[in-house]
């Protein structure tokens, strides 16, 4: 990529009246230089089985090319047409809730032979038609793909084959998964029951892993077809999404992003987040860091919000701040879902850049400012390279295991613990990459690795983390780490299992805290922030230094948070669920110990600093004010220029950030 892309998803098929030329004129006025088309309209392109009509695609491609606007074409496979379901009802996924019903998107069995036959046909028909068009620069395979809980007979048959290939014999399977319990033992492959009803967490988690592999295989299959037609210089991407909690929140439980991204040229992502007074930049940062880490390179934001829900209409300045927030994490594209607000059906109020009157509005007018700045600064901001000294290790397997063995109350889940730790680093302006269990060879690239709730992990991974500490690295573990192996079989020794020697602690009991605090308020936080909630492990230090003891008449003899020197490095262990304030203090101490505390950390949220190196080898620093109050600070780095205002800047000068303001500094 040699320039920044500023784009929108565009659906000419949804327009209430003819206005393609008007839309293009407004796009150019806003600096839009890219649109994504076609991924949502299979039934328009193939209204009946084998009857194809790509006239809407052709007309948009021709018009965009004439206007100098690039196009990404999506494969329209995530929403099946009615005729397919009528002719082949089995394309609908059977889930634990029963047979599927037509209506919503993403309701199909992605392993169904009929679905795959028709998918391949529409992909080949569409991509062969558009691949030579000069407007087309790339392709998006499918859309926010997941396994959709597909678990019918077709999937069960494949799962048994997968298990037989993985474990070889039923005897080994029974041993690894403890299937003697409650007579769950499987004595022949022919007797293998559906995993849908299992009470065995190991088997259930393995089925979830298998379902994630279905997604990896499906996207790789689509990418392989598109690659047959892709011209030199064109790319294949996909828009990954995250666990949804009304917005993009955490690790996606249904997809292994790291594995699925291997088939792509460029990783893409959809990031939606709270706005107005709740805009913090945290979701933008977490989503960006996660996606940049998939392939270790710049990525595309293929969907993000312009207005979206009625309560997400951005305050003045926020659209610009959000756009540059994506770039600050390494994005080369910011694309809104979508151009215009739809006038009917399910997403009527997921508003686009244009409202329902399809005319200019304050958000569109701010997009015009963003587009001009993207175009003006593209050479300085494209392909930002980020080198972080801290990382957070996340795991689909740990997520699944904690879904099986929930914390008391069930409200605090794996992603809550991930975000508890990641968000505190973000607030302290500690730049992060995201690692996964397959990243063992990358551990040595970092001075600090934070490991949230790694409940299920292989011995290989835990020993690699031990070696990382021995060789001078710093690890911060939270509770529930090291407890079980990769099959969620609890380790038979004292906890925390294999990492005991690095952490210098052991425990065999845990409890749900009731009126438990940290003795002496060791982190100097407010009284309410000194409490322990949900979970507490009763830690006994062997070689570790205690950072916090429990304050309780019966549990006061046990440690809550410890740190231990092991070899050349340090392992910190948080054996309870602390408050945000206490977690922040623990992480601050770890960052200082790891030597990654500097002048940027003297600034704290709501002032956020993001740093990288541009293609000219110059340092770029983004400064954001995520608050409704002006902020100011003394600029501590080398002389340079503030790019948005095109003004010189000297070290020691004061930078003034308006509410929801942005400054971008290029050092000389």
C-alpha positions, -999 to 999 in steps of 0.1 A, spaced: 0 0 0 14 34 -9 -15 56 4 -42 58 30 -76 47 21 -107 65 33 -138 46 24 -174 35 28 -194 3 22 -217 12 -7 -250 -5 -17 -264 10 -48 -290 -19 -47 -304 -5 -15 -310 31 -27 -346 43 -27 -341 62 -60 -314 67 -86 -285 88 -73 -252 71 -81 -238 102 -97 -249 123 -67 -233 98 -43 -201 98 -62 -200 136 -62 -206 137 -25 -179 110 -19 -153 129 -38 -162 161 -18 -156 141 13 -123 127 1 -136 91 -1 -112 72 -23 -125 36 -18 -158 17 -16 -166 -19 -8 -194 -35 -27 -213 -67 -34 -207 -87 -2 -243 -84 10 -264 -89 -22 -262 -125 -34 -299 -126 -41 -296 -96 -64 -267 -111 -83 -283 -145 -86 -321 -140 -83 -328 -177 -93 -307 -208 -93 -281 -203 -121 -296 -170 -133 -270 -143 -129 -273 -105 -130 -242 -84 -123 -255 -52 -139 -255 -34 -105 -219 -43 -100 -209 -33 -135 -225 1 -133 -209 9 -99 -175 -3 -110 -176 18 -142 -188 49 -123 -162 46 -95 -134 41 -120 -144 72 -139 -144 91 -106 -110 77 -95 -124 58 -66 -110 23 -58 -132 -7 -52 -130 -38 -30 -154 -65 -41 -168 -88 -15 -178 -124 -20 -216 -124 -12 -217 -157 7 -227 -147 42 -264 -143 34 -280 -170 13 -309 -164 -12 -344 -178 -6 -343 -201 -36 -313 -220 -22 -331 -227 11 -363 -237 -8 -343 -262 -29 -319 -273 -2 -333 -268 33 -303 -285 48 -281 -256 40 -294 -240 71 -273 -248 101 -286 -271 127 -275 -257 161 -280 -267 197 -313 -248 195 -325 -270 167 -330 -266 129 -324 -232 114 -351 -209 100 -346 -186 71 -345 -148 76 -314 -136 93 -279 -136 77 -252 -161 87 -276 -190 93 -260 -216 71 -239 -246 77 -205 -236 62 -197 -273 57 -228 -282 37 -220 -295 2 -249 -277 -15 -240 -244 2 -203 -248 -8 -213 -257 -44 -234 -226 -48 -209 -205 -30 -181 -215 -53 -202 -209 -83 -212 -173 -73 -176 -165 -63 -162 -177 -96 -189 -159 -116 -185 -126 -98 -147 -125 -94 -140 -137 -129 -162 -109 -141 -146 -81 -120 -110 -91 -117 -99 -73 -148 -117 -41 -140 -93 -13 -134 -113 0 -104 -108 -32 -84 -78 -33 -61 -88 -62 -38 -113 -86 -25 -130 -94 8 -139 -130 13 -172 -135 31 -181 -112 60 -175 -115 98 -174 -152 93 -180 -175 122 -192 -211 126 -227 -200 135 -229 -229 161 -233 -254 133 -235 -289 149 -258 -311 128 -251 -346 115 -228 -334 87 -206 -315 112 -207 -344 137 -194 -368 111 -165 -345 104 -158 -340 141 -155 -378 147 -130 -380 118 -111 -350 132 -109 -367 166 -98 -400 152 -70 -383 133 -59 -363 163 -60 -390 190 -57 -422 170 -75 -445 195 -105 -442 217 -84 -454 246 -62 -424 243 -92 -401 239 -108 -415 270 -76 -410 290 -70 -374 278 -105 -363 284 -114 -383 315 -145 -398 298 -149 -426 324 -168 -400 344 -205 -407 345 -201 -435 319 -192 -410 292 -165 -434 280 -165 -439 242 -156 -475 234 -158 -473 196 -157 -445 171 -191 -456 158 -206 -449 192 -193 -413 193 -222 -391 205 -229 -356 195 -208 -331 215 -238 -308 218 -251 -325 249 -218 -332 266 -211 -323 302 -174 -330 297 -156 -297 294 -126 -312 276 -148 -327 249 -169 -295 246 -138 -274 243 -124 -296 217 -156 -293 197 -153 -255 200 -117 -257 187 -129 -279 158 -157 -254 150 -131 -226 149 -110 -248 125 -141 -249 102 -139 -212 100 -102 -212 92 -108 -238 65 -138 -220 50 -119 -187 47 -88 -204 33 -111 -222 7 -126 -189 -4 -93 -172 -6 -79 -200 -27 -107 -195 -52 -102 -158 -54 -65 -162 -57 -70 -180 -90 -84 -147 -105 -65 -121 -85 -43 -99 -106 -8 -88 -95 -12 -59 -70 -46 -70 -59 -51 -83 -24 -74 -107 -4 -87 -96 30 -114 -104 55 -132 -83 81 -127 -101 115 -149 -90 144 -148 -94 182 -169 -107 210 -199 -85 209 -212 -68 240 -233 -41 223 -199 -31 207 -166 -47 199 -152 -60 232 -128 -88 233 -113 -120 218 -137 -136 193 -147 -170 208 -158 -185 175 -128 -178 154 -90 -183 158 -80 -150 142 -43 -159 141 -49 -191 122 -76 -178 99 -55 -147 89 -28 -170 74 -48 -173 42 -51 -135 37 -28 -110 22 -39 -83 45 -59 -87 78 -90 -66 81 -113 -58 110 -146 -43 120 -145 -21 151 -175 -5 167 -174 13 201 -193 36 224 -193 72 215 -201 106 229 -191 108 266 -182 71 266 -156 74 238 -123 62 253 -104 49 223 -99 15 242 -119 -6 217 -102 11 187 -68 4 203 -75 -32 214 -91 -40 180 -62 -24 161 -35 -40 182 -51 -74 178 -55 -71 141 -20 -56 134 -6 -85 154 -22 -112 132 3 -108 104 27 -84 120 19 -57 95 -5 -28 88 -42 -37 85 -75 -24 72 -105 -12 92 -132 -25 68 -160 -14 90 -164 12 117 -191 36 127 -200 70 113 -232 75 132 -244 40 138 -270 37 167 -289 69 176 -270 71 208 -237 69 190 -240 101 170 -205 115 174 -199 148 191 -181 174 170 -145 164 166 -150 128 174 -153 115 139 -118 130 131 -104 117 164 -117 82 157 -103 81 122 -68 91 134 -71 67 163 -73 39 138 -42 51 120 -23 55 152 -26 17 158 -13 9 123 -44 10 101 -39 19 64 -77 21 58 -107 36 76 -140 25 60 -174 33 74 -203 10 75 -218 25 56 -224 53 31 -261 59 35 -287 50 62 -311 23 50 -348 31 49 -362 -3 60 -354 -37 75 -332 -49 103 -304 -22 102 -326 8 96 -311 27 125 -275 15 121 -270 49 105 -244 56 78 -224 86 70 -255 101 54 -288 101 74 -321 90 59 -325 123 40 -293 114 21 -280 150 23 -251 166 40 -251 166 78 -226 176 105 -210 141 106 -206 141 68 -192 176 69 -166 164 95 -158 135 72 -148 161 45 -122 174 69 -109 139 76 -107 131 39 -87 162 31 -63 155 60 -59 118 49 -51 129 14 -27 157 25 -8 136 51 -10 102 34 27 101 25 37 108 61 12 85 79 8 54 56 25 22 66 32 33 102 55 8 118 51 1 155 77 -16 177 62 -23 211 81 -36 242 50 -50 259 25 -77 248 -7 -93 260 -10 -130 255 -46 -141 247 -60 -176 240 -91 -190 225 -86 -222 245 -85 -203 277 -116 -184 267 -135 -216 260 -123 -233 292 -135 -204 313 -169 -206 296 -170 -242 308 -158 -235 343 -172 -201 350 -161 -178 379 -187 -175 407 -217 -155 395 -208 -161 359 -207 -123 351 -169 -120 349 -156 -139 319 -123 -143 301 -126 -111 281 -133 -91 312 -100 -102 326 -82 -95 293 -97 -60 291 -90 -53 328 -53 -58 320 -51 -44 285 -71 -12 294 -48 -4 323 -18 -6 300 -36 16 275 -44 42 301 -7 44 310 3 48 274 21 14 272 20 3 236 11 -34 232 11 -62 207 -12 -92 210 3 -127 212 -13 -161 212 -3 -197 222 15 -202 188 37 -171 194 64 -189 214 92 -178 191 82 -141 195 83 -140 233 119 -128 234 109 -96 214 93 -81 245 104 -68 279 70 -74 294 43 -99 287 9 -98 304 -9 -132 306 -46 -129 316 -63 -161 330 -44 -187 309 -64 -215 324 -58 -240 297 -23 -242 282 1 -267 270 32 -276 289 53 -264 260 38 -229 263 42 -227 300 78 -239 299 85 -213 272 72 -186 295 94 -199 323 124 -197 300 114 -162 290 115 -152 326 148 -170 332 163 -151 303 154 -117 317 118 -112 307 90 -99 329 56 -117 331 25 -106 348 0 -135 353 -35 -132 366 -54 -158 386 -65 -190 369 -32 -193 349 -14 -226 344 -42 -246 361 -51 -271 333 -34 -285 302 -46 -279 267 -74 -304 271 -87 -287 302 -74 -315 324 -64 -301 357 -27 -306 365 -21 -330 394 5 -310 412 2 -279 433 -10 -249 415 -2 -228 395 13 -259 379 44 -255 357 47 -218 363 51 -223 400 89 -223 398 89 -189 380 62 -174 402 76 -187 435 42 -195 449 19 -224 454 -17 -230 464 -42 -257 466 -73 -238 477 -94 -209 465 -125 -191 476 -152 -167 466 -143 -135 486 -168 -121 510 -158 -88 526 -122 -93 517 -97 -64 511 -60 -60 507 -42 -56 540 -29 -21 547 -41 -8 513 -7 -15 498 -14 3 465 -28 35 481 -61 33 463 -95 44 475 -113 23 501 -138 8 476 -109 0 452 -90 -19 478 -115 -48 478 -112 -82 462 -142 -95 442 -154 -128 426 -122 -149 431 -93 -154 454 -65 -180 454 -49 -187 488 -13 -182 478 16 -194 499 49 -178 488 79 -201 485 105 -177 471 82 -148 461 80 -114 476 44 -105 487 30 -73 472 -4 -77 489 -19 -99 516 -56 -106 521 -72 -87 549 -96 -113 564 -100 -130 598 -95 -164 583 -76 -158 550 -52 -131 562 -23 -156 563 -24 -159 525 -9 -137 498 -30 -121 472 -4 -106 448 33 -116 446 64 -109 426 94 -133 422 128 -130 407 136 -161 386 168 -163 367 174 -129 351 137 -119 351 106 -114 372 72 -131 374 43 -113 391 12 -132 400 -22 -117 407 -41 -143 426 -74 -125 429 -97 -102 409 -85 -67 419 -101 -34 412 -91 -14 381 -71 10 403 -52 -18 421 -45 -36 388 -31 -4 374 -7 0 403 5 -36 399 11 -31 362 28 2 367 52 -15 390 59 -42 365 64 -17 337 89 2 358 107 -30 367 108 -40 331 123 -6 321 95 5 298 84 35 318 94 68 302 82 103 296 51 92 276 39 74 308 40 107 326 9 114 306 -21 93 315 -57 88 302 -76 108 290 -44 119 271 -33 90 250 0 88 231 6 64 202 39 61 185 54 46 153 79 52 125 68 64 90 83 53 57 108 82 59 122 67 91 108 96 112 90 91 145 53 99 144 35 106 177 -3 108 179 -17 126 209 -55 122 217 -77 139 243 -105 115 250 -124 139 272 -149 168 270 -124 191 288 -93 207 271 -60 192 280 -24 206 278 11 192 284 47 200 277 60 182 246 90 163 258 105 149 226 127 162 198 118 192 176 95 186 147 61 196 132 25 193 142 10 179 110 -27 187 113 -20 224 119 11 224 97 31 242 125 66 238 137 71 224 172 100 226 196 109 204 225 95 220 257 66 238 240 31 233 253 6 213 232 -30 223 237 -56 197 229 -92 208 225 -119 185 239 -118 154 217 -87 169 201 -59 153 182 -23 164 175 1 145 153 38 153 156 65 142 131 100 145 146 126 162 125 
